[in-house]
């Protein structure tokens, strides 16, 4: 048994934890800036952020599978029935999973407050349009998913420990 097979679970769980950490950070930043009407060096109020993930769809999976099998076909025919090489496995694992990017949204709400220093000529103040309930829900969900990934790591550690006891 290859030692890399043990660590693939840890790599997958760490990618999940990293993604949930980013979701937590973005939600916390959005909540902290819910009332920010002006950012130094920028024009306008704080722009709410979101983490956009693109999960691998059927076409992306098919492409990854073709890339993997093409790598195998480039070797000797006797290797086609063997498992993926360690290097190939690491490359495929690194490319699999969600790809994420932080996106600033142009979502604003207007409130009438002519005494506010950032009010326009009509007395309207531009605020970031955030749903605090949704942001808190995102944080709780990300926290639970983070905990689930930790549980996976702990379970895998126990399996490895038991495998070495045999």
C-alpha positions in Angstrom: 0.0 0.0 0.0 1.3 3.4 -0.9 1.8 5.9 1.9 0.3 8.7 -0.3 -3.1 6.9 -0.2 -3.1 7.7 3.6 -2.5 11.3 3.0 -5.1 11.9 0.3 -7.8 12.0 2.9 -5.8 14.6 4.9 -5.3 16.7 1.7 -9.0 16.6 0.9 -10.0 17.6 4.4 -7.5 20.4 4.5 -8.8 21.8 1.3 -12.3 21.7 2.8 -11.1 23.4 6.0 -9.3 26.1 3.9 -12.5 26.8 1.9 -14.6 27.1 5.1 -12.0 29.4 6.7 -12.3 31.7 3.7 -16.1 31.7 4.0 -15.8 32.6 7.7 -13.4 35.4 7.0 -15.5 36.9 4.2 -18.7 36.7 6.3 -16.9 38.3 9.3 -15.6 41.1 7.0 -19.1 41.7 5.6 -20.6 41.9 9.0 -17.9 44.3 10.3 -18.4 46.6 7.3 -22.2 46.5 7.2 -22.5 50.2 7.9 -19.4 51.4 6.1 -20.3 54.2 3.7 -16.8 55.2 2.7 -13.5 53.4 2.3 -10.3 55.5 2.1 -8.8 55.4 -1.3 -11.9 54.1 -3.0 -15.0 55.6 -4.5 -18.1 54.7 -2.6 -19.1 52.4 0.2 -17.8 49.0 1.1 -18.7 46.4 -1.5 -20.0 43.2 0.0 -17.9 40.1 -0.8 -18.8 36.6 -1.6 -16.8 33.5 -2.2 -17.7 32.0 -5.6 -16.9 28.4 -6.0 -17.0 26.4 -9.2 -17.4 22.8 -8.6 -16.2 20.4 -11.2 -19.0 19.6 -13.6 -19.3 16.6 -15.9 -17.1 18.3 -18.6 -14.4 19.2 -16.2 -14.4 15.7 -14.7 -14.2 14.2 -18.2 -11.3 16.4 -19.0 -9.4 15.5 -15.8 -10.1 11.8 -16.5 -8.8 12.1 -20.1 -5.7 13.9 -18.9 -5.1 11.1 -16.4 -5.5 8.3 -18.9 -3.4 10.1 -21.5 -0.6 10.3 -18.9 -0.9 6.5 -18.5 -1.0 5.9 -22.2 2.2 7.7 -22.6 4.0 5.1 -20.5 4.6 1.4 -21.4 1.5 -0.7 -22.1 2.3 -2.9 -19.1 1.7 0.1 -16.8 -1.9 0.7 -18.0 -3.4 -1.7 -15.5 -1.3 -0.4 -12.6 -2.4 2.3 -10.2 -1.6 5.9 -10.8 1.9 7.0 -10.0 2.4 9.0 -6.8 3.3 12.1 -8.8 0.2 11.7 -11.1 -2.1 11.2 -8.1 -0.8 14.4 -6.4 -1.4 16.4 -9.6 -4.9 15.0 -10.1 -5.8 15.6 -6.4 -4.5 19.2 -6.6 -6.7 19.9 -9.6 -9.8 18.3 -8.2 -12.3 20.0 -6.0 -13.8 23.5 -6.0 -11.9 26.4 -7.4 -12.8 29.6 -5.5 -12.4 33.3 -5.9 -13.5 36.3 -3.9 -16.0 38.4 -5.7 -17.0 42.0 -4.8 -20.7 42.6 -5.4 -22.3 45.8 -6.5 -25.2 45.6 -4.1 -26.2 48.7 -2.3 -29.2 50.1 -0.5 -30.0 53.8 0.0 -31.3 55.5 3.1 -32.5 59.1 3.4 -30.3 60.9 5.9 -29.4 64.5 4.7 -27.2 65.1 7.8 -24.8 62.2 7.0 -21.4 63.4 5.7 -21.7 60.9 2.8 -25.1 61.9 1.7 -25.6 62.9 -2.0 -27.4 66.0 -3.2 -30.7 64.4 -2.6 -29.9 63.4 1.0 -29.5 59.7 0.2 -26.7 57.7 1.7 -25.4 54.6 0.0 -24.8 51.6 2.2 -23.7 48.0 1.4 -26.8 45.8 1.0 -26.1 43.0 3.4 -28.5 40.5 4.9 -27.0 40.0 8.4 -29.1 36.8 8.9 -27.7 35.3 5.8 -24.1 36.2 6.8 -24.5 34.7 10.2 -26.1 31.6 8.6 -23.0 31.3 6.3 -20.8 31.5 9.4 -22.6 28.8 11.3 -22.7 26.6 8.2 -19.0 27.1 7.5 -18.2 26.4 11.2 -20.1 23.1 11.1 -18.5 22.0 7.8 -15.1 22.9 9.3 -15.9 20.6 12.3 -17.0 17.9 9.9 -13.6 18.0 8.1 -11.9 17.8 11.5 -14.0 14.7 12.3 -12.8 13.1 9.0 -9.2 13.8 9.9 -9.7 12.3 13.4 -11.4 9.2 11.9 -8.6 8.7 9.4 -6.0 9.0 12.1 -7.8 6.3 14.0 -8.0 4.0 10.9 -4.2 4.5 10.3 -3.5 3.7 14.0 -5.5 0.6 13.9 -4.0 -0.5 10.6 -0.5 -0.3 12.1 -1.6 -2.3 15.1 -2.6 -5.2 12.8 
